[in-house]
Amino acid sequence: MINPGFFLGILVQLALLGTLDAVAGLGPLGWLAGAAYGLAVAGFLTYGLSRSTARSLGPADAVTLVRSGLVGCVTALVVDTAGREIAAMVVLATVALVLDAVDGQVARRTGTASPLGARFDMEVDAYLILILSVVVAQSLGPWVLTIGAMRYVFVVAGKLWPWLNAPLPPSMARKTVAAVQGIVLVVAASTILPLWAGFVVTLGALALLTWSFGRDTWWLLEQHAFTAAPA
Protein backbone atom coordinates (compact mmCIF):
# COMPACT_ATOMS: atom_id res chain seq x y z
CA MET A 1 0.00 0.00 0.00
CA ILE A 2 1.34 3.44 -0.95
CA ASN A 3 1.80 5.74 2.03
CA PRO A 4 -0.17 9.03 2.03
CA GLY A 5 3.19 10.80 2.24
CA PHE A 6 3.77 9.82 -1.39
CA PHE A 7 0.65 11.59 -2.63
CA LEU A 8 1.23 14.57 -0.36
CA GLY A 9 4.75 15.03 -1.72
CA ILE A 10 3.48 14.95 -5.30
CA LEU A 11 0.59 17.32 -4.60
CA VAL A 12 2.78 19.92 -2.88
CA GLN A 13 5.30 19.87 -5.72
CA LEU A 14 2.67 20.14 -8.45
CA ALA A 15 0.88 22.96 -6.63
CA LEU A 16 4.09 24.98 -6.31
CA LEU A 17 5.06 24.31 -9.92
CA GLY A 18 1.62 25.47 -11.02
CA THR A 19 2.02 28.67 -9.01
CA LEU A 20 5.47 29.26 -10.51
CA ASP A 21 4.11 28.68 -13.99
CA ALA A 22 1.30 31.19 -13.42
CA VAL A 23 3.68 33.84 -12.06
CA ALA A 24 6.85 33.43 -14.11
CA GLY A 25 6.03 30.92 -16.83
CA LEU A 26 7.46 27.42 -17.08
CA GLY A 27 8.11 25.30 -20.15
CA PRO A 28 7.75 21.54 -20.62
CA LEU A 29 11.34 20.82 -19.56
CA GLY A 30 10.83 22.74 -16.34
CA TRP A 31 7.62 20.88 -15.57
CA LEU A 32 9.33 17.56 -16.31
CA ALA A 33 12.34 18.33 -14.09
CA GLY A 34 10.20 19.65 -11.24
CA ALA A 35 7.78 16.72 -11.39
CA ALA A 36 10.64 14.21 -11.51
CA TYR A 37 12.16 15.82 -8.43
CA GLY A 38 8.79 15.73 -6.65
CA LEU A 39 8.37 12.07 -7.55
CA ALA A 40 11.81 11.27 -6.14
CA VAL A 41 11.01 13.11 -2.90
CA ALA A 42 7.67 11.32 -2.61
CA GLY A 43 9.44 7.99 -3.07
CA PHE A 44 11.99 8.92 -0.40
CA LEU A 45 9.21 9.79 2.06
CA THR A 46 7.31 6.59 1.32
CA TYR A 47 10.42 4.51 1.90
CA GLY A 48 11.36 6.43 5.02
CA LEU A 49 7.90 6.17 6.58
CA SER A 50 7.76 2.45 5.85
CA ARG A 51 10.95 1.96 7.86
CA SER A 52 10.06 4.24 10.77
CA THR A 53 7.57 4.01 13.62
CA ALA A 54 5.78 7.16 12.43
CA ARG A 55 2.55 6.67 10.51
CA SER A 56 2.51 10.12 8.95
CA LEU A 57 4.54 13.29 8.58
CA GLY A 58 4.81 15.60 11.59
CA PRO A 59 4.36 19.38 11.59
CA ALA A 60 8.08 20.01 11.13
CA ASP A 61 8.15 17.54 8.22
CA ALA A 62 5.33 19.53 6.60
CA VAL A 63 7.53 22.65 6.70
CA THR A 64 10.41 20.67 5.20
CA LEU A 65 8.05 19.39 2.51
CA VAL A 66 7.23 22.96 1.51
CA ARG A 67 10.96 23.73 1.45
CA SER A 68 11.47 20.71 -0.74
CA GLY A 69 8.77 21.93 -3.12
CA LEU A 70 10.54 25.29 -3.42
CA VAL A 71 13.78 23.48 -4.20
CA GLY A 72 11.90 21.53 -6.88
CA CYS A 73 10.84 24.86 -8.38
CA VAL A 74 14.47 26.04 -8.38
CA THR A 75 15.36 22.82 -10.20
CA ALA A 76 12.62 23.46 -12.76
CA LEU A 77 13.92 26.97 -13.44
CA VAL A 78 17.52 25.82 -13.81
CA VAL A 79 16.55 23.13 -16.32
CA ASP A 80 13.96 25.21 -18.17
CA THR A 81 15.85 28.51 -18.42
CA ALA A 82 19.47 27.37 -18.02
CA GLY A 83 19.74 29.61 -14.97
CA ARG A 84 18.60 32.80 -16.71
CA GLU A 85 15.64 33.42 -14.37
CA ILE A 86 17.97 34.65 -11.65
CA ALA A 87 15.47 36.78 -9.71
CA ALA A 88 12.90 34.00 -9.40
CA MET A 89 15.55 31.46 -8.43
CA VAL A 90 17.05 33.74 -5.79
CA VAL A 91 13.65 34.42 -4.22
CA LEU A 92 12.70 30.74 -4.12
CA ALA A 93 16.07 29.64 -2.78
CA THR A 94 16.08 32.40 -0.16
CA VAL A 95 12.65 31.39 1.15
CA ALA A 96 13.81 27.75 1.27
CA LEU A 97 16.89 28.78 3.28
CA VAL A 98 14.81 30.87 5.70
CA LEU A 99 12.40 27.99 6.27
CA ASP A 100 15.39 25.82 7.13
CA ALA A 101 15.50 27.64 10.46
CA VAL A 102 11.76 27.09 10.95
CA ASP A 103 11.36 23.32 10.65
CA GLY A 104 13.90 22.66 13.41
CA GLN A 105 12.15 25.10 15.72
CA VAL A 106 8.79 23.48 15.00
CA ALA A 107 10.20 20.01 15.67
CA ARG A 108 11.63 21.05 19.03
CA ARG A 109 8.59 23.01 20.20
CA THR A 110 6.14 20.27 19.25
CA GLY A 111 8.36 17.44 20.43
CA THR A 112 8.12 15.75 17.03
CA ALA A 113 11.80 15.55 16.09
CA SER A 114 12.59 12.23 14.40
CA PRO A 115 15.44 10.55 12.52
CA LEU A 116 13.35 10.62 9.34
CA GLY A 117 12.67 14.34 9.71
CA ALA A 118 16.35 15.08 10.32
CA ARG A 119 17.36 13.02 7.28
CA PHE A 120 14.69 14.65 5.11
CA ASP A 121 15.88 18.10 6.17
CA MET A 122 19.52 17.20 5.46
CA GLU A 123 18.78 15.78 2.01
CA VAL A 124 16.81 18.88 0.99
CA ASP A 125 19.68 21.10 2.15
CA ALA A 126 22.27 19.03 0.30
CA TYR A 127 20.31 19.03 -2.94
CA LEU A 128 19.64 22.78 -2.78
CA ILE A 129 23.37 23.41 -2.38
CA LEU A 130 24.04 21.10 -5.33
CA ILE A 131 21.59 22.84 -7.67
CA LEU A 132 22.79 26.30 -6.60
CA SER A 133 26.38 25.26 -7.25
CA VAL A 134 25.33 24.32 -10.79
CA VAL A 135 23.94 27.83 -11.30
CA VAL A 136 26.99 29.60 -9.86
CA ALA A 137 29.40 27.37 -11.79
CA GLN A 138 28.08 28.89 -15.01
CA SER A 139 29.67 32.22 -14.11
CA LEU A 140 32.55 31.28 -11.81
CA GLY A 141 33.68 27.99 -13.28
CA PRO A 142 33.20 24.25 -12.77
CA TRP A 143 35.24 24.25 -9.55
CA VAL A 144 32.12 25.53 -7.75
CA LEU A 145 30.50 22.13 -8.33
CA THR A 146 32.86 20.79 -5.66
CA ILE A 147 30.67 22.51 -3.06
CA GLY A 148 27.54 20.72 -4.21
CA ALA A 149 29.25 17.38 -4.81
CA MET A 150 31.24 17.10 -1.58
CA ARG A 151 28.47 15.62 0.54
CA TYR A 152 27.61 13.05 -2.12
CA VAL A 153 31.27 12.07 -2.50
CA PHE A 154 31.32 11.54 1.26
CA VAL A 155 28.28 9.25 0.98
CA VAL A 156 29.92 7.20 -1.78
CA ALA A 157 33.12 6.99 0.25
CA GLY A 158 31.02 5.58 3.09
CA LYS A 159 30.12 2.65 0.85
CA LEU A 160 33.80 1.88 0.42
CA TRP A 161 34.83 2.59 4.02
CA PRO A 162 31.86 1.83 6.28
CA TRP A 163 33.51 3.50 9.29
CA LEU A 164 32.63 6.82 7.64
CA ASN A 165 28.96 6.04 8.34
CA ALA A 166 29.38 6.16 12.11
CA PRO A 167 27.27 8.87 13.81
CA LEU A 168 28.97 12.20 14.38
CA PRO A 169 28.58 14.24 17.56
CA PRO A 170 26.37 17.35 17.28
CA SER A 171 28.34 20.37 16.10
CA MET A 172 27.24 23.99 15.80
CA ALA A 173 30.29 24.62 13.61
CA ARG A 174 29.10 21.98 11.13
CA LYS A 175 25.61 23.49 11.01
CA THR A 176 27.01 26.99 10.57
CA VAL A 177 29.30 25.95 7.72
CA ALA A 178 26.38 24.21 5.97
CA ALA A 179 24.23 27.33 6.32
CA VAL A 180 27.04 29.51 4.95
CA GLN A 181 27.17 27.42 1.77
CA GLY A 182 23.54 28.14 0.89
CA ILE A 183 23.79 31.84 1.74
CA VAL A 184 26.99 32.37 -0.23
CA LEU A 185 25.72 30.47 -3.27
CA VAL A 186 22.47 32.47 -3.32
CA VAL A 187 24.41 35.73 -3.09
CA ALA A 188 26.81 34.62 -5.82
CA ALA A 189 23.91 33.49 -8.04
CA SER A 190 22.12 36.82 -7.58
CA THR A 191 25.05 38.63 -9.29
CA ILE A 192 24.71 41.54 -6.85
CA LEU A 193 28.44 41.20 -6.17
CA PRO A 194 31.16 41.95 -8.71
CA LEU A 195 32.47 38.79 -10.34
CA TRP A 196 35.76 38.92 -8.43
CA ALA A 197 33.95 39.33 -5.09
CA GLY A 198 31.63 36.44 -5.87
CA PHE A 199 34.70 34.36 -6.68
CA VAL A 200 36.37 35.24 -3.38
CA VAL A 201 33.37 34.56 -1.12
CA THR A 202 32.53 31.32 -2.92
CA LEU A 203 36.12 30.14 -2.66
CA GLY A 204 36.00 31.00 1.05
CA ALA A 205 32.82 28.95 1.44
CA LEU A 206 34.51 26.00 -0.27
CA ALA A 207 37.49 26.31 2.09
CA LEU A 208 35.16 26.25 5.10
CA LEU A 209 33.30 23.22 3.75
CA THR A 210 36.57 21.38 3.08
CA TRP A 211 37.69 22.12 6.64
CA SER A 212 34.37 20.87 8.05
CA PHE A 213 34.39 17.61 6.11
CA GLY A 214 38.08 17.14 6.84
CA ARG A 215 37.54 17.63 10.58
CA ASP A 216 34.65 15.15 10.65
CA THR A 217 36.56 12.60 8.58
CA TRP A 218 39.57 12.85 10.92
CA TRP A 219 37.32 12.38 13.96
CA LEU A 220 35.72 9.30 12.41
CA LEU A 221 39.13 7.91 11.50
CA GLU A 222 40.34 8.33 15.07
CA GLN A 223 37.23 6.57 16.40
CA HIS A 224 37.69 3.75 13.90
CA ALA A 225 41.36 3.34 14.81
CA PHE A 226 40.48 3.29 18.53
CA THR A 227 37.75 0.64 18.18
CA ALA A 228 39.83 -1.46 15.80
CA ALA A 229 42.90 -1.45 18.04
CA PRO A 230 43.54 -4.74 19.85
CA ALA A 231 42.70 -4.75 23.53
C-alpha positions as CSV (number, residue, x, y, z in Angstrom):
1,M,0.0,0.0,0.0
2,I,1.3,3.4,-0.9
3,N,1.8,5.7,2.0
4,P,-0.2,9.0,2.0
5,G,3.2,10.8,2.2
6,F,3.8,9.8,-1.4
7,F,0.6,11.6,-2.6
8,L,1.2,14.6,-0.4
9,G,4.7,15.0,-1.7
10,I,3.5,15.0,-5.3
11,L,0.6,17.3,-4.6
12,V,2.8,19.9,-2.9
13,Q,5.3,19.9,-5.7
14,L,2.7,20.1,-8.5
15,A,0.9,23.0,-6.6
16,L,4.1,25.0,-6.3
17,L,5.1,24.3,-9.9
18,G,1.6,25.5,-11.0
19,T,2.0,28.7,-9.0
20,L,5.5,29.3,-10.5
21,D,4.1,28.7,-14.0
22,A,1.3,31.2,-13.4
23,V,3.7,33.8,-12.1
24,A,6.8,33.4,-14.1
25,G,6.0,30.9,-16.8
26,L,7.5,27.4,-17.1
27,G,8.1,25.3,-20.2
28,P,7.7,21.5,-20.6
29,L,11.3,20.8,-19.6
30,G,10.8,22.7,-16.3
31,W,7.6,20.9,-15.6
32,L,9.3,17.6,-16.3
33,A,12.3,18.3,-14.1
34,G,10.2,19.6,-11.2
35,A,7.8,16.7,-11.4
36,A,10.6,14.2,-11.5
37,Y,12.2,15.8,-8.4
38,G,8.8,15.7,-6.7
39,L,8.4,12.1,-7.6
40,A,11.8,11.3,-6.1
41,V,11.0,13.1,-2.9
42,A,7.7,11.3,-2.6
43,G,9.4,8.0,-3.1
44,F,12.0,8.9,-0.4
45,L,9.2,9.8,2.1
46,T,7.3,6.6,1.3
47,Y,10.4,4.5,1.9
48,G,11.4,6.4,5.0
49,L,7.9,6.2,6.6
50,S,7.8,2.4,5.8
51,R,11.0,2.0,7.9
52,S,10.1,4.2,10.8
53,T,7.6,4.0,13.6
54,A,5.8,7.2,12.4
55,R,2.5,6.7,10.5
56,S,2.5,10.1,8.9
57,L,4.5,13.3,8.6
58,G,4.8,15.6,11.6
59,P,4.4,19.4,11.6
60,A,8.1,20.0,11.1
61,D,8.1,17.5,8.2
62,A,5.3,19.5,6.6
63,V,7.5,22.6,6.7
64,T,10.4,20.7,5.2
65,L,8.1,19.4,2.5
66,V,7.2,23.0,1.5
67,R,11.0,23.7,1.5
68,S,11.5,20.7,-0.7
69,G,8.8,21.9,-3.1
70,L,10.5,25.3,-3.4
71,V,13.8,23.5,-4.2
72,G,11.9,21.5,-6.9
73,C,10.8,24.9,-8.4
74,V,14.5,26.0,-8.4
75,T,15.4,22.8,-10.2
76,A,12.6,23.5,-12.8
77,L,13.9,27.0,-13.4
78,V,17.5,25.8,-13.8
79,V,16.5,23.1,-16.3
80,D,14.0,25.2,-18.2
81,T,15.8,28.5,-18.4
82,A,19.5,27.4,-18.0
83,G,19.7,29.6,-15.0
84,R,18.6,32.8,-16.7
85,E,15.6,33.4,-14.4
86,I,18.0,34.6,-11.7
87,A,15.5,36.8,-9.7
88,A,12.9,34.0,-9.4
89,M,15.5,31.5,-8.4
90,V,17.1,33.7,-5.8
91,V,13.6,34.4,-4.2
92,L,12.7,30.7,-4.1
93,A,16.1,29.6,-2.8
94,T,16.1,32.4,-0.2
95,V,12.7,31.4,1.1
96,A,13.8,27.8,1.3
97,L,16.9,28.8,3.3
98,V,14.8,30.9,5.7
99,L,12.4,28.0,6.3
100,D,15.4,25.8,7.1
101,A,15.5,27.6,10.5
102,V,11.8,27.1,10.9
103,D,11.4,23.3,10.7
104,G,13.9,22.7,13.4
105,Q,12.2,25.1,15.7
106,V,8.8,23.5,15.0
107,A,10.2,20.0,15.7
108,R,11.6,21.0,19.0
109,R,8.6,23.0,20.2
110,T,6.1,20.3,19.3
111,G,8.4,17.4,20.4
112,T,8.1,15.7,17.0
113,A,11.8,15.6,16.1
114,S,12.6,12.2,14.4
115,P,15.4,10.5,12.5
116,L,13.4,10.6,9.3
117,G,12.7,14.3,9.7
118,A,16.3,15.1,10.3
119,R,17.4,13.0,7.3
120,F,14.7,14.6,5.1
121,D,15.9,18.1,6.2
122,M,19.5,17.2,5.5
123,E,18.8,15.8,2.0
124,V,16.8,18.9,1.0
125,D,19.7,21.1,2.2
126,A,22.3,19.0,0.3
127,Y,20.3,19.0,-2.9
128,L,19.6,22.8,-2.8
129,I,23.4,23.4,-2.4
130,L,24.0,21.1,-5.3
131,I,21.6,22.8,-7.7
132,L,22.8,26.3,-6.6
133,S,26.4,25.3,-7.3
134,V,25.3,24.3,-10.8
135,V,23.9,27.8,-11.3
136,V,27.0,29.6,-9.9
137,A,29.4,27.4,-11.8
138,Q,28.1,28.9,-15.0
139,S,29.7,32.2,-14.1
140,L,32.6,31.3,-11.8
141,G,33.7,28.0,-13.3
142,P,33.2,24.3,-12.8
143,W,35.2,24.2,-9.5
144,V,32.1,25.5,-7.7
145,L,30.5,22.1,-8.3
146,T,32.9,20.8,-5.7
147,I,30.7,22.5,-3.1
148,G,27.5,20.7,-4.2
149,A,29.2,17.4,-4.8
150,M,31.2,17.1,-1.6
151,R,28.5,15.6,0.5
152,Y,27.6,13.0,-2.1
153,V,31.3,12.1,-2.5
154,F,31.3,11.5,1.3
155,V,28.3,9.2,1.0
156,V,29.9,7.2,-1.8
157,A,33.1,7.0,0.3
158,G,31.0,5.6,3.1
159,K,30.1,2.7,0.8
160,L,33.8,1.9,0.4
161,W,34.8,2.6,4.0
162,P,31.9,1.8,6.3
163,W,33.5,3.5,9.3
164,L,32.6,6.8,7.6
165,N,29.0,6.0,8.3
166,A,29.4,6.2,12.1
167,P,27.3,8.9,13.8
168,L,29.0,12.2,14.4
169,P,28.6,14.2,17.6
170,P,26.4,17.3,17.3
171,S,28.3,20.4,16.1
172,M,27.2,24.0,15.8
173,A,30.3,24.6,13.6
174,R,29.1,22.0,11.1
175,K,25.6,23.5,11.0
176,T,27.0,27.0,10.6
177,V,29.3,26.0,7.7
178,A,26.4,24.2,6.0
179,A,24.2,27.3,6.3
180,V,27.0,29.5,5.0
181,Q,27.2,27.4,1.8
182,G,23.5,28.1,0.9
183,I,23.8,31.8,1.7
184,V,27.0,32.4,-0.2
185,L,25.7,30.5,-3.3
186,V,22.5,32.5,-3.3
187,V,24.4,35.7,-3.1
188,A,26.8,34.6,-5.8
189,A,23.9,33.5,-8.0
190,S,22.1,36.8,-7.6
191,T,25.0,38.6,-9.3
192,I,24.7,41.5,-6.8
193,L,28.4,41.2,-6.2
194,P,31.2,42.0,-8.7
195,L,32.5,38.8,-10.3
196,W,35.8,38.9,-8.4
197,A,33.9,39.3,-5.1
198,G,31.6,36.4,-5.9
199,F,34.7,34.4,-6.7
200,V,36.4,35.2,-3.4
201,V,33.4,34.6,-1.1
202,T,32.5,31.3,-2.9
203,L,36.1,30.1,-2.7
204,G,36.0,31.0,1.0
205,A,32.8,28.9,1.4
206,L,34.5,26.0,-0.3
207,A,37.5,26.3,2.1
208,L,35.2,26.2,5.1
209,L,33.3,23.2,3.8
210,T,36.6,21.4,3.1
211,W,37.7,22.1,6.6
212,S,34.4,20.9,8.1
213,F,34.4,17.6,6.1
214,G,38.1,17.1,6.8
215,R,37.5,17.6,10.6
216,D,34.6,15.2,10.7
217,T,36.6,12.6,8.6
218,W,39.6,12.9,10.9
219,W,37.3,12.4,14.0
220,L,35.7,9.3,12.4
221,L,39.1,7.9,11.5
222,E,40.3,8.3,15.1
223,Q,37.2,6.6,16.4
224,H,37.7,3.7,13.9
225,A,41.4,3.3,14.8
226,F,40.5,3.3,18.5
227,T,37.8,0.6,18.2
228,A,39.8,-1.5,15.8
229,A,42.9,-1.4,18.0
230,P,43.5,-4.7,19.9
231,A,42.7,-4.7,23.5
